[in-house]
Amino acid sequence: MKEKHNVDIAADKKIETDIDKNNEEAIEELEKVADKADAEPKKTASGHPILKELTLPSGKKATFLKRRGVALLNAQRKMKGDPSLMTFAMLSETVEIDGKPVLMEAFQDEFDLFDVLTLNNEFSDLGKSSPMPGL
C-alpha cells in the first residue's frame, strides 16, 4: 500500500513522493536530503547569506545579512566620530529592506520610527546566545 508523504527539504521547499508505507530506508534518505538542504544558508538575490527575515510594522520586508567584522569598521567610518549614529550605521551595513540596501541617512530621515525601533531590537537580539537547556 502506498501513501503520500510530504517531506520538507528546506524552510520554503517541499517535495511529495509515493513511498511504500514499510519503506523506512526511502523515508530516511529523504530526511537526509532535507537536513542537507536546511544546512545550506538561504541567500538574497545578490548572494548574501541571510541571518533573519522579518516584516516591519509598516509592512516592509527586512532581511538581516550575515556579515564579517569589516561591517563594523564600515559602520564606524560612516559615524565620523558621532556615537549617536552607531545604530543607523550598523543597520545600513547589515540590513536590506525589500531586497535593497539602505543608506544610513534613510534610516534617520525616511523610515518610520517603529520600523527603526523594531530593526534595532532585532539587531540587538541577533548577537545573543540562546539559553542552554537545563539552566
N, C-alpha and C positions, 0 to 999 in steps of 0.2 A: 504494500500500500504506500503510495507516495503522498507526501504533504508538501505544502508550500512553506518555505522558510524565508523570512526576511533577515538579512544579515547586514548590520551597519558596517560599512568599510571605511567610513570617515564620518566626521560630525555632520556633514551635509550630503553624504552619498550612501545609497543603499543598493544592494543587489537582491534579486529574488531568484530562487532556484528551486527546482524539484529535487528532493532528496528522499531516498527511501528512509522511512522512519527509523529503521535499525542501523542506518549507515552512519555511525558515530565518527568514523575517520573523515568522511567528507565534511561533516559539520565542524570538526576540529580544524581541518585545513582552511575552511572559510574564515573561522575565527582568527587564525594566524594571519591571514591576509588583512583582516580588519584591524588587528593590532598593529601591523606594519604601516598601514595607511594612517592610523591615528598618530604614530610616532613621527611621521614626517610633518614638519610645521606648515601650517597654512600660510600662504603668501599673498601679498597685494598684487594688483595688476603690474606694478612696477618692480615686483620681485622681492620686496622687503618682507622678512618673516613677521608674522602677526603675533603679538602677545595677547591682545584682548580686543574685542569689538563690543560696542555698546551704542544704544540710541540715546541721544541727549534729550533734555526736556523740550527743546524746540523741534524735535523730530529728525534732526541731522544725525548721520551715522558717523561715529568716531571710531578710529582704529588706532590702537597703541602699537607701535612698531618695536621690534626687538632691535636695540642699538648697542653700540660699543661705547667705551669710555670717551671717545672723541666727541660724542654728542654733548657731554658735559663741558668739554673745552669750548666747543662752538657756542654753547649757551652762555658761558662766561664772557666770551668775546662780544656777544650781542648785548650783554648787560652794560658794557662800557663803564664798569665800576659802580653801577646803581643796583644794590642788592634787592630793591623792591621789584625789579624786573625779572628776577630768577624764575618765578612760576611761568610767566609768559614765554621766556626764552627756552625753558625746558620743554614746555608744551609744543613750541614750534619745532623743536628737534625730534620729538617722539610721537607726534600725533598727525594723522591725516584725517580730514573731515570730508565726508562724501567722496573719498578716494583721491583727494588732492592735498598737497602740503599747504600749510598755513603760515603766513608771516607772523612774527611776534606781535607786530603792531595791530594786526587784525584781531587777535585775542583781546587786546586792550580796547580798541575803538569800535569794532564791528560786531563782536559776539555778545549774545545775551549773557547777563551776569550769572544766571543759573546754569547755563551751559559751561561757563568757565569754572564755576564752583564744583560742578559735577566732575569735570575733567581733572581739576586739582585733587579732589578726593580720591578719584580712581587712580591717578598717578601715584599718590601717597601710598595707597594700598598695594600697588604692584611690587614694591620693594620689600614688603614684609614677608617674613617666612610664616608658613602655616603652623598652627599649634601641633605639637606632637601628640599622638594618641596616648591616652592614659595620664596626661599631666593636667 
